[in-house]
Amino acid sequence: MRALISFIVGLIFSVGLVFGGMTQVHVVRGFLDFFGQWNLALMGVMIGAIGVHSVLYFLIRKRKTPMLDTHFHVPTRKDVDPRLLAGAALFGLGWGWAGICPGPGIVAAASGQTPFLIFIAAMIAGMGLFKLIEKKLG
């Protein structure tokens, strides 16, 4: 039952990403182009997502446990370290350069279009490279 509910929630999320325009590279790049032809189309998507999250997070955290798990998985660290900054910078640069965010990229890869498949392959390779580097350094 948990897997079915997770699948349905993921499907609804995917449909929302498609309808919101998050899987369209030109829409994402247009939103990030502050000094060119700035396209505010994703502003409504962001405001809606932040609003829904804010309300539901507040309500859900009042529960003792989540509906589909034994406990909440909430980050406890509050500090900002170089690793966090580097990761955020890489994420932002990759998203801005490619015009594809990882979540919408996975959804768009279902279309079979080569740019999205290349993006997903590069993302997986990057995660693998990070694990190798982390092992060597840690």
C-alpha positions as CSV (number, residue, x, y, z in Angstrom):
1,M,0.0,0.0,0.0
2,R,2.9,2.4,0.9
3,A,4.4,1.9,-2.6
4,L,1.1,2.5,-4.3
5,I,0.5,5.8,-2.4
6,S,4.1,6.9,-3.1
7,F,3.6,6.1,-6.8
8,I,0.4,8.1,-6.9
9,V,2.0,11.1,-5.1
10,G,5.0,11.0,-7.5
11,L,2.6,10.8,-10.5
12,I,0.7,13.9,-9.3
13,F,3.9,15.7,-8.7
14,S,5.2,14.8,-12.2
15,V,2.0,16.0,-13.8
16,G,2.3,19.3,-11.8
17,L,5.8,19.8,-13.1
18,V,4.7,19.3,-16.7
19,F,1.7,21.6,-16.4
20,G,3.8,24.2,-14.5
21,G,6.3,24.3,-17.4
22,M,9.2,23.0,-15.3
23,T,10.1,20.4,-17.9
24,Q,10.5,23.0,-20.7
25,V,14.1,24.2,-21.0
26,H,13.2,27.5,-22.6
27,V,10.7,28.3,-19.8
28,V,13.3,27.6,-17.1
29,R,16.1,29.5,-18.8
30,G,13.7,32.4,-19.4
31,F,12.9,32.5,-15.7
32,L,16.6,32.6,-14.8
33,D,17.4,35.3,-17.4
34,F,17.0,38.3,-15.2
35,F,18.9,40.7,-17.5
36,G,17.6,39.4,-20.8
37,Q,14.0,38.6,-21.7
38,W,12.9,37.6,-18.2
39,N,10.0,35.2,-18.3
40,L,8.0,35.2,-15.1
41,A,5.9,32.2,-16.0
42,L,7.4,30.0,-13.2
43,M,6.9,32.7,-10.5
44,G,3.3,31.5,-10.0
45,V,4.5,27.9,-9.8
46,M,7.1,28.8,-7.2
47,I,4.7,30.9,-5.1
48,G,2.0,28.2,-5.3
49,A,4.5,25.5,-4.3
50,I,5.9,27.5,-1.4
51,G,2.4,28.4,-0.2
52,V,1.2,24.8,-0.2
53,H,4.4,23.5,1.4
54,S,4.3,26.2,4.1
55,V,0.7,25.3,5.2
56,L,1.1,21.5,4.9
57,Y,4.5,21.4,6.6
58,F,3.0,23.2,9.6
59,L,0.0,20.9,9.8
60,I,2.0,17.7,9.2
61,R,4.6,18.4,11.7
62,K,1.9,18.5,14.4
63,R,1.5,14.8,13.9
64,K,3.6,12.4,16.1
65,T,4.7,10.4,13.0
66,P,4.2,10.6,9.3
67,M,1.6,8.5,7.6
68,L,4.0,6.3,5.7
69,D,7.0,6.1,8.0
70,T,7.9,5.5,11.6
71,H,9.5,9.0,12.2
72,F,10.1,12.3,10.4
73,H,13.4,12.7,8.6
74,V,14.1,16.4,9.2
75,P,17.6,17.8,9.0
76,T,19.1,18.8,12.3
77,R,22.2,20.7,11.2
78,K,21.8,24.5,11.0
79,D,25.3,25.5,10.0
80,V,26.5,26.5,6.5
81,D,29.8,24.9,5.7
82,P,31.9,25.0,2.5
83,R,30.6,21.6,1.4
84,L,27.0,22.9,1.5
85,L,28.0,26.1,-0.4
86,A,29.9,24.2,-3.0
87,G,27.0,21.8,-3.6
88,A,24.5,24.6,-3.8
89,A,26.7,26.5,-6.3
90,L,27.2,23.4,-8.5
91,F,23.5,22.7,-8.4
92,G,22.6,26.2,-9.3
93,L,25.2,26.4,-12.1
94,G,24.2,23.1,-13.5
95,W,20.5,24.0,-13.4
96,G,21.1,27.4,-15.0
97,W,23.4,26.1,-17.7
98,A,21.3,23.1,-18.7
99,G,17.9,24.8,-18.0
100,I,16.9,21.5,-16.3
101,C,16.3,20.9,-12.6
102,P,16.9,17.2,-11.5
103,G,13.2,16.5,-10.6
104,P,11.7,17.9,-13.8
105,G,14.7,16.4,-15.7
106,I,13.7,12.9,-14.6
107,V,10.1,13.6,-15.6
108,A,11.1,14.9,-19.0
109,A,13.4,12.0,-19.6
110,A,10.3,9.9,-19.9
111,S,9.8,11.7,-23.2
112,G,12.9,9.9,-24.5
113,Q,14.4,13.2,-25.8
114,T,18.2,13.0,-26.0
115,P,19.0,16.2,-24.1
116,F,17.1,15.0,-21.0
117,L,18.6,11.5,-21.2
118,I,22.1,13.0,-21.5
119,F,21.3,15.3,-18.5
120,I,20.2,12.3,-16.4
121,A,23.3,10.3,-17.4
122,A,25.5,13.2,-16.5
123,M,23.7,13.7,-13.2
124,I,24.2,10.0,-12.3
125,A,27.8,10.2,-13.3
126,G,28.3,13.3,-11.2
127,M,26.8,11.6,-8.1
128,G,29.1,8.6,-8.7
129,L,32.1,10.9,-9.0
130,F,31.1,12.6,-5.8
131,K,31.0,9.3,-4.0
132,L,34.4,8.3,-5.2
133,I,35.9,11.7,-4.2
134,E,34.2,11.6,-0.8
135,K,35.7,8.1,-0.2
136,K,39.2,9.3,-1.1
137,L,38.9,12.4,1.1
138,G,37.0,10.9,4.0
